């Protein structure tokens, strides 16, 4: 699945037969429906804008982030400060030969 503000342009790509394109305005409803269904966990890569939006909408159960030394020196904040989601550390991992660390967080349900 690809969430995009301009999915019509994306549908001509090589993955058009195996990829569902969802407009950003429809993403909450589409992802909520996926979560109600049976099947594997939903995994999302990239898009800081999308993950902040999904966190604020209560559609994220777990959040994994990969940190490298370059992230610590500056850059774009991972969280936009608009959500009140609370994260609880579940664990961390390192892999031999890598200077990255994977942090796993549970998103605490509110209300």
DSSP file (Angstrom, degrees, kcal/mol; ACC not computed):
  #  RESIDUE AA STRUCTURE BP1 BP2  ACC     N-H-->O    O-->H-N    N-H-->O    O-->H-N    TCO  KAPPA ALPHA  PHI   PSI    X-CA   Y-CA   Z-CA
    1    1 A X              0   0    0      0, 0.0     2,-0.4     0, 0.0    20,-0.2   0.000 360.0 360.0 360.0 138.5    0.0    0.0    0.0
    2    2 A X  E     -a   21   0A   0     18,-2.7    20,-3.2     2,-0.1     2,-0.6  -0.992 360.0-152.5-121.9 128.0    1.2    3.5   -0.8
    3    3 A X  E     +a   22   0A   0     -2,-0.4     2,-0.3    18,-0.2    20,-0.2  -0.901  33.1 156.9 -98.7 124.0   -0.3    6.6    0.8
    4    4 A X  E >   -a   23   0A   0     18,-2.3    20,-0.7    -2,-0.6     3,-0.6  -0.999  51.3-141.4-150.4 145.2    0.0    9.5   -1.5
    5    5 A X  T 3  S+     0   0    0     -2,-0.3     3,-0.1     1,-0.2    18,-0.1   0.670 111.0  36.3 -75.7 -17.7   -1.6   12.9   -2.2
    6    6 A X  T >>  +     0   0    0      1,-0.1     4,-0.9     2,-0.0     3,-0.9  -0.448  68.8 153.3-131.4  59.8   -1.1   12.2   -5.9
    7    7 A X  H <>  +     0   0    0     -3,-0.6     4,-1.5     1,-0.2     3,-0.1   0.771  65.2  69.8 -65.2 -25.2   -1.7    8.5   -6.3
    8    8 A X  H 34 S+     0   0    0      1,-0.2     3,-0.2     2,-0.2    -1,-0.2   0.890  99.8  48.9 -60.1 -38.3   -2.8    8.8  -10.0
    9    9 A X  H X4 S+     0   0    0     -3,-0.9     3,-0.8     1,-0.2    -1,-0.2   0.853 110.0  52.4 -67.4 -34.3    0.8    9.7  -11.0
   10   10 A X  H >< S+     0   0    0     -4,-0.9     3,-2.0     1,-0.2    -1,-0.2   0.760  90.3  77.3 -73.0 -26.2    2.1    6.7   -9.0
   11   11 A X  T 3< S+     0   0    0     -4,-1.5    -1,-0.2     1,-0.3    -2,-0.1   0.526  83.3  64.7 -70.3  -4.9   -0.2    4.1  -10.7
   12   12 A X  T <  S+     0   0    0     -3,-0.8    -1,-0.3    -4,-0.2    -2,-0.1   0.466  83.1 107.4 -91.5  -2.3    1.9    4.0  -13.9
   13   13 A X  S X  S-     0   0    0     -3,-2.0     3,-1.5     1,-0.1    -3,-0.0  -0.070  89.0 -96.3 -73.7 175.0    4.9    2.5  -12.0
   14   14 A X  T 3  S+     0   0    0      1,-0.3     3,-0.3     2,-0.1    -1,-0.1   0.670 120.9  53.4 -67.6 -17.3    6.2   -1.0  -12.2
   15   15 A X  T >> S+     0   0    0      1,-0.2     3,-1.5     2,-0.1     4,-0.9   0.229  71.0 113.7-101.1  14.1    4.4   -2.1   -9.1
   16   16 A X  T <4 S+     0   0    0     -3,-1.5     3,-0.2     1,-0.3    -1,-0.2   0.778  75.4  52.2 -59.4 -29.3    0.9   -1.0  -10.2
   17   17 A X  T 34 S+     0   0    0     -3,-0.3    -1,-0.3     1,-0.2    -2,-0.1   0.641 119.2  33.8 -83.1 -13.6   -0.5   -4.5  -10.3
   18   18 A X  T <4 S+     0   0    0     -3,-1.5     2,-0.4    -4,-0.0    -2,-0.2   0.313 105.7  79.1-121.6   6.4    0.6   -5.4   -6.8
   19   19 A X     <  -     0   0    0     -4,-0.9     2,-0.5    -3,-0.2    -1,-0.0  -0.956  62.0-146.4-124.7 135.0    0.3   -2.2   -4.9
   20   20 A X        -     0   0    0     -2,-0.4   -18,-2.7    -3,-0.0     2,-0.5  -0.860  16.5-151.0 -95.3 129.4   -2.8   -0.4   -3.5
   21   21 A X  E     -a    2   0A   0     -2,-0.5     2,-0.4   -20,-0.2   -18,-0.2  -0.892  14.0-173.2-104.0 128.8   -2.7    3.4   -3.7
   22   22 A X  E     -a    3   0A   0    -20,-3.2   -18,-2.3    -2,-0.5     2,-0.1  -0.975  24.0-122.8-124.7 130.9   -4.6    5.3   -1.0
   23   23 A X  E >>  -a    4   0A   0     -2,-0.4     3,-1.8   -20,-0.2     4,-0.7  -0.444  26.7-118.4 -68.4 145.3   -5.1    9.0   -0.9
   24   24 A X  G >4 S+     0   0    0    -20,-0.7     3,-1.1     1,-0.3     4,-0.5   0.858 115.2  59.0 -53.1 -38.3   -3.9   10.6    2.3
   25   25 A X  G 34 S+     0   0    0      1,-0.2    -1,-0.3     2,-0.1     4,-0.2   0.746 111.1  41.7 -64.3 -23.0   -7.4   11.8    3.1
   26   26 A X  G <> S+     0   0    0     -3,-1.8     4,-2.3     1,-0.1    -1,-0.2   0.417  87.7  96.1-101.9  -0.6   -8.6    8.1    3.1
   27   27 A X  H <X S+     0   0    0     -3,-1.1     4,-2.9    -4,-0.7     5,-0.3   0.886  79.8  52.9 -62.9 -42.9   -5.6    6.6    5.0
   28   28 A X  H  > S+     0   0    0     -4,-0.5     4,-2.6     1,-0.2     5,-0.2   0.954 113.6  42.8 -58.3 -50.6   -7.2    6.6    8.4
   29   29 A X  H  > S+     0   0    0     -4,-0.2     4,-2.0     1,-0.2    -1,-0.2   0.914 115.8  48.9 -62.4 -43.8  -10.2    4.7    7.3
   30   30 A X  H  X S+     0   0    0     -4,-2.3     4,-2.0     2,-0.2    -2,-0.2   0.926 114.8  43.6 -64.0 -46.3   -8.2    2.3    5.1
   31   31 A X  H  X S+     0   0    0     -4,-2.9     4,-2.5     2,-0.2    -1,-0.2   0.880 111.0  54.5 -69.6 -38.5   -5.7    1.4    7.9
   32   32 A X  H  X S+     0   0    0     -4,-2.6     4,-1.5    -5,-0.3    -1,-0.2   0.896 108.8  49.9 -60.4 -39.2   -8.4    1.1   10.5
   33   33 A X  H  X S+     0   0    0     -4,-2.0     4,-1.0    -5,-0.2    -2,-0.2   0.906 109.4  50.8 -66.3 -41.5  -10.1   -1.4    8.3
   34   34 A X  H >< S+     0   0    0     -4,-2.0     3,-0.6     1,-0.2    -2,-0.2   0.914 108.5  52.4 -59.7 -43.0   -6.9   -3.4    7.8
   35   35 A X  H 3< S+     0   0    0     -4,-2.5    -1,-0.2     1,-0.2    -2,-0.2   0.828 106.0  54.1 -64.3 -32.1   -6.4   -3.4   11.6
   36   36 A X  H 3< S+     0   0    0     -4,-1.5    -1,-0.2    -5,-0.2    -2,-0.2   0.733 101.2  78.3 -73.2 -21.6   -9.9   -4.9   12.1
   37   37 A X  S << S-     0   0    0     -4,-1.0     2,-0.3    -3,-0.6    -3,-0.0  -0.159  87.8-102.4 -80.9 176.7   -9.1   -7.7    9.7
   38   38 A X        +     0   0    0     -2,-0.0     2,-0.3     0, 0.0    -1,-0.1  -0.709  70.0  73.1 -96.5 152.3   -7.1  -10.9   10.2
   39   39 A X  S    S-     0   0    0     -2,-0.3     3,-0.1    -4,-0.1    -5,-0.0  -0.898  78.8 -22.4 141.2-169.2   -3.6  -11.2    9.0
   40   40 A X  S    S-     0   0    0     -2,-0.3     0, 0.0     1,-0.1     0, 0.0  -0.212  74.8 -84.0 -71.0 160.5   -0.1  -10.2    9.6
   41   41 A X        -     0   0    0      1,-0.1     2,-0.5     0, 0.0    -1,-0.1  -0.254  45.9-112.8 -59.7 154.6    0.9   -7.0   11.4
   42   42 A X        -     0   0    0     -3,-0.1     2,-0.4   -11,-0.0    -1,-0.1  -0.814  32.8-165.0 -93.8 128.5    1.0   -3.8    9.3
   43   43 A X        -     0   0    0     -2,-0.5     2,-0.4     2,-0.0     0, 0.0  -0.948   2.9-166.4-118.8 134.7    4.5   -2.4    8.8
   44   44 A X        -     0   0    0     -2,-0.4     2,-0.4     2,-0.1    -2,-0.0  -0.967   2.2-160.4-123.5 136.9    5.2    1.2    7.6
   45   45 A X        -     0   0    0     -2,-0.4     2,-0.1     6,-0.0    -2,-0.0  -0.886  52.4 -17.9-112.1 145.5    8.5    2.6    6.4
   46   46 A X  S    S+     0   0    0     -2,-0.4     5,-0.2     4,-0.0    -2,-0.1  -0.346  74.6 109.2  77.8-144.5    9.5    6.2    6.1
   47   47 A X     >  -     0   0    0      1,-0.1     4,-2.5     3,-0.1     5,-0.2   0.787  35.9-169.3  23.5  86.9    7.1    9.2    6.1
   48   48 A X  H  > S+     0   0    0      1,-0.2     4,-2.0     2,-0.2     5,-0.2   0.850  90.3  56.9 -57.8 -36.4    7.5   11.1    9.4
   49   49 A X  H  > S+     0   0    0      2,-0.2     4,-1.8     1,-0.2    -1,-0.2   0.937 109.3  44.1 -62.6 -46.7    4.4   13.0    8.3
   50   50 A X  H  > S+     0   0    0      1,-0.2     4,-2.8     2,-0.2     5,-0.2   0.922 112.4  49.9 -67.8 -44.5    2.3    9.8    8.0
   51   51 A X  H  X S+     0   0    0     -4,-2.5     4,-2.3    -5,-0.2    -1,-0.2   0.880 110.9  49.9 -67.2 -33.5    3.5    8.2   11.2
   52   52 A X  H  X S+     0   0    0     -4,-2.0     4,-2.3    -5,-0.2    -1,-0.2   0.913 112.4  48.4 -64.8 -41.2    2.8   11.3   13.2
   53   53 A X  H  X S+     0   0    0     -4,-1.8     4,-1.5    -5,-0.2    -2,-0.2   0.919 113.1  46.6 -63.7 -44.9   -0.7   11.5   11.7
   54   54 A X  H  <>S+     0   0    0     -4,-2.8     5,-2.6     2,-0.2     6,-0.4   0.862 110.9  52.7 -68.4 -35.7   -1.4    7.8   12.4
   55   55 A X  H ><5S+     0   0    0     -4,-2.3     3,-1.5    -5,-0.2     5,-0.2   0.940 109.1  49.4 -60.9 -47.4   -0.1    8.2   16.0
   56   56 A X  H 3<5S+     0   0    0     -4,-2.3    -1,-0.2     1,-0.3    -2,-0.2   0.812 110.0  52.0 -62.5 -30.2   -2.4   11.1   16.6
   57   57 A X  T 3<5S-     0   0    0     -4,-1.5    -1,-0.3    -5,-0.1    -2,-0.2   0.443 114.4-116.8 -86.7  -0.3   -5.3    9.1   15.2
   58   58 A X  T < 5S+     0   0    0     -3,-1.5    -3,-0.2    -4,-0.3    -2,-0.1   0.770  79.3 123.9  73.5  25.7   -4.6    6.1   17.6
   59   59 A X      < +     0   0    0     -5,-2.6     2,-0.5    -6,-0.1    -4,-0.2   0.322  47.4  86.2-101.8   7.1   -3.8    3.8   14.7
   60   60 A X        +     0   0    0     -6,-0.4     3,-0.1    -5,-0.2    -2,-0.0  -0.932  41.5 172.9-112.8 129.9   -0.3    2.7   15.8
   61   61 A X  S    S+     0   0    0     -2,-0.5    46,-2.6     1,-0.4     2,-0.3   0.757  73.1  16.7 -99.5 -34.9    0.3   -0.1   18.3
   62   62 A X  E     -B  106   0B   0     44,-0.3     2,-0.5    25,-0.0    -1,-0.4  -0.993  62.6-157.6-143.3 146.2    4.1   -0.4   18.1
   63   63 A X  E     -B  105   0B   0     42,-3.0    42,-2.7    -2,-0.3     2,-0.4  -0.981   7.6-173.8-130.7 119.1    6.8    2.0   16.9
   64   64 A X  E     -B  104   0B   0     -2,-0.5     2,-0.4    40,-0.2    40,-0.2  -0.932   6.6-175.5-111.6 136.1   10.2    0.8   15.9
   65   65 A X  E     -B  103   0B   0     38,-2.4    38,-2.9    -2,-0.4     2,-0.6  -0.997  17.3-145.9-134.3 137.8   12.9    3.3   15.0
   66   66 A X  E     -B  102   0B   0     -2,-0.4     2,-0.4    36,-0.2    36,-0.2  -0.898  20.2-165.0-102.4 122.8   16.4    2.8   13.8
   67   67 A X  E     -B  101   0B   0     34,-3.0    34,-2.3    -2,-0.6     2,-0.3  -0.897   8.3-178.7-112.4 138.2   18.9    5.3   15.0
   68   68 A X    >>  -     0   0    0     -2,-0.4     3,-1.5    32,-0.2     4,-0.8  -0.839  45.2 -98.4-125.2 166.8   22.4    5.9   13.6
   69   69 A X  H >> S+     0   0    0     -2,-0.3     4,-0.6     1,-0.3     3,-0.6   0.820 119.3  62.1 -55.9 -34.1   25.1    8.3   14.7
   70   70 A X  H >4 S+     0   0    0      1,-0.2     3,-0.6     2,-0.2     4,-0.3   0.804  96.3  59.6 -63.4 -29.7   24.1   10.8   12.0
   71   71 A X  H X4 S+     0   0    0     -3,-1.5     3,-1.0     1,-0.2    -1,-0.2   0.847  98.4  58.8 -67.1 -33.7   20.6   11.2   13.6
   72   72 A X  H << S+     0   0    0     -4,-0.8    -1,-0.2    -3,-0.6    -2,-0.2   0.725  97.7  60.5 -70.9 -21.1   22.1   12.5   16.8
   73   73 A X  T << S-     0   0    0     -4,-0.6     2,-0.3    -3,-0.6    -1,-0.2   0.569 119.4 -69.6 -86.2  -8.5   23.9   15.4   15.2
   74   74 A X    <   +     0   0    0     -3,-1.0     2,-0.3    -4,-0.3    -1,-0.2  -0.957  69.5 122.5 150.8-168.2   20.8   17.2   13.8
   75   75 A X        -     0   0    0     -2,-0.3     2,-0.4    -3,-0.1    -4,-0.0  -0.746  67.7 -20.7 116.3-162.9   18.2   16.8   11.2
   76   76 A X        -     0   0    0     -2,-0.3    -2,-0.1     1,-0.1     2,-0.0  -0.703  69.2-110.5 -87.9 132.0   14.4   16.7   11.1
   77   77 A X        -     0   0    0     -2,-0.4    -1,-0.1     1,-0.1    -2,-0.0  -0.338  16.5-139.3 -61.0 141.5   12.6   15.8   14.4
   78   78 A X  S    S+     0   0    0      1,-0.1     2,-0.4     2,-0.0    -1,-0.1   0.822  88.3  47.0 -69.9 -32.0   10.9   12.3   14.3
   79   79 A X        -     0   0    0      1,-0.1    -1,-0.1   -28,-0.0   -30,-0.1  -0.909  69.2-149.5-118.5 140.9    7.9   13.6   16.1
   80   80 A X        -     0   0    0     -2,-0.4    -1,-0.1   -32,-0.2    -3,-0.0   0.508  36.8-121.8 -88.9  -4.2    6.0   16.8   15.4
   81   81 A X  S    S+     0   0    0      2,-0.1    -1,-0.0     1,-0.1    -2,-0.0   0.488  87.7 103.9  80.0   1.8    4.8   17.5   18.9
   82   82 A X        +     0   0    0      2,-0.0     2,-0.3     0, 0.0    -1,-0.1   0.585  65.8  72.5 -92.7 -11.4    1.1   17.5   17.9
   83   83 A X        -     0   0    0      1,-0.1   -27,-0.1     2,-0.1    -2,-0.1  -0.774  62.0-155.2-105.1 150.4    0.3   14.0   19.3
   84   84 A X        +     0   0    0     -2,-0.3    -1,-0.1   -28,-0.1   -28,-0.0   0.183  46.2 142.4-103.0  14.6    0.0   13.1   23.0
   85   85 A X        -     0   0    0      1,-0.1     2,-0.5    22,-0.0    24,-0.1  -0.302  42.0-144.9 -58.1 135.8    0.9    9.5   22.3
   86   86 A X  E     -C  108   0B   0     22,-0.6    22,-3.0     2,-0.0     2,-0.4  -0.897   9.4-152.0-106.4 134.7    3.0    8.0   25.0
   87   87 A X  E     -C  107   0B   0     -2,-0.5     2,-0.5    20,-0.2    20,-0.2  -0.864   4.4-160.4-108.7 139.2    5.6    5.4   24.1
   88   88 A X  E     -C  106   0B   0     18,-2.7    18,-3.0    -2,-0.4     2,-0.2  -0.980  27.5-118.0-119.1 123.7    6.9    2.6   26.4
   89   89 A X  E     +C  105   0B   0     -2,-0.5    16,-0.3    16,-0.2     3,-0.1  -0.399  31.2 177.3 -64.0 125.3   10.3    1.1   25.6
   90   90 A X  E     -     0   0B   0     14,-3.6     2,-0.3     1,-0.4    15,-0.2   0.720  58.7 -55.9 -96.5 -30.4    9.9   -2.6   24.8
   91   91 A X  E     -C  104   0B   0     13,-1.4    13,-2.8     2,-0.0    -1,-0.4  -0.966  42.9-120.7 169.6 176.0   13.5   -3.3   23.9
   92   92 A X  E     -C  103   0B   0     -2,-0.3     2,-0.3    11,-0.2    11,-0.2  -0.977  17.9-164.3-142.5 155.1   16.5   -2.5   21.9
   93   93 A X  E     -C  102   0B   0      9,-2.0     9,-2.7    -2,-0.3     2,-0.3  -0.991   5.9-169.3-139.8 146.1   18.8   -4.4   19.5
   94   94 A X  E     -C  101   0B   0     -2,-0.3     2,-0.4     7,-0.2     7,-0.1  -0.932  15.3-144.4-125.6 158.1   22.1   -3.9   17.9
   95   95 A X    >   -     0   0    0      5,-0.6     3,-2.4    -2,-0.3     5,-0.2  -0.981  28.7-101.0-126.3 135.2   23.6   -6.0   15.1
   96   96 A X  T 3  S+     0   0    0     -2,-0.4     3,-0.1     1,-0.3     0, 0.0  -0.244 108.9  19.5 -54.8 132.3   27.2   -7.0   14.6
   97   97 A X  T 3  S+     0   0    0      1,-0.3     2,-0.4     2,-0.0    -1,-0.3   0.383 106.6  99.9  88.4  -3.8   28.9   -4.8   12.1
   98   98 A X    <   -     0   0    0     -3,-2.4    -1,-0.3     2,-0.1    -3,-0.2  -0.907  57.4-158.0-116.7 143.7   26.3   -2.1   12.3
   99   99 A X        +     0   0    0     -2,-0.4     2,-0.2    -3,-0.1   -30,-0.2   0.300  67.6 100.9 -97.2   8.2   26.5    1.2   14.3
  100  100 A X        -     0   0    0     -5,-0.2    -5,-0.6   -32,-0.1     2,-0.4  -0.551  58.2-152.4 -89.7 157.5   22.7    1.5   14.3
  101  101 A X  E     -BC  67  94B   0    -34,-2.3   -34,-3.0    -2,-0.2     2,-0.6  -0.993   7.2-143.8-128.0 138.6   20.4    0.6   17.1
  102  102 A X  E     -BC  66  93B   0     -9,-2.7    -9,-2.0    -2,-0.4     2,-0.5  -0.908  14.8-164.5-103.1 122.9   16.8   -0.5   16.8
  103  103 A X  E     -BC  65  92B   0    -38,-2.9   -38,-2.4    -2,-0.6     2,-0.5  -0.929   2.4-158.8-108.4 128.9   14.5    0.8   19.5
  104  104 A X  E     -BC  64  91B   0    -13,-2.8   -14,-3.6    -2,-0.5   -13,-1.4  -0.930  13.0-178.9-110.6 127.4   11.0   -0.8   19.9
  105  105 A X  E     -BC  63  89B   0    -42,-2.7   -42,-3.0    -2,-0.5     2,-0.4  -0.954  21.9-139.5-124.8 142.7    8.2    1.0   21.7
  106  106 A X  E     -BC  62  88B   0    -18,-3.0   -18,-2.7    -2,-0.4     2,-0.7  -0.805  24.3-128.3 -91.1 142.5    4.7    0.2   22.5
  107  107 A X  E     - C   0  87B   0    -46,-2.6     2,-0.3    -2,-0.4   -20,-0.2  -0.849  24.6-131.0 -92.1 118.2    2.2    3.0   22.0
  108  108 A X  E     - C   0  86B   0    -22,-3.0   -22,-0.6    -2,-0.7     2,-0.2  -0.508  20.0-123.1 -70.6 128.8    0.2    3.3   25.2
  109  109 A X        -     0   0    0     -2,-0.3     2,-0.3   -24,-0.1    -1,-0.1  -0.532  27.6-147.1 -73.1 137.2   -3.5    3.4   24.6
  110  110 A X              0   0    0     -2,-0.2    -1,-0.0     1,-0.2   -25,-0.0  -0.742 360.0 360.0-105.8 152.6   -5.2    6.5   26.0
  111  111 A X              0   0    0     -2,-0.3    -1,-0.2     0, 0.0    -2,-0.0   0.440 360.0 360.0 101.5 360.0   -8.6    7.0   27.4
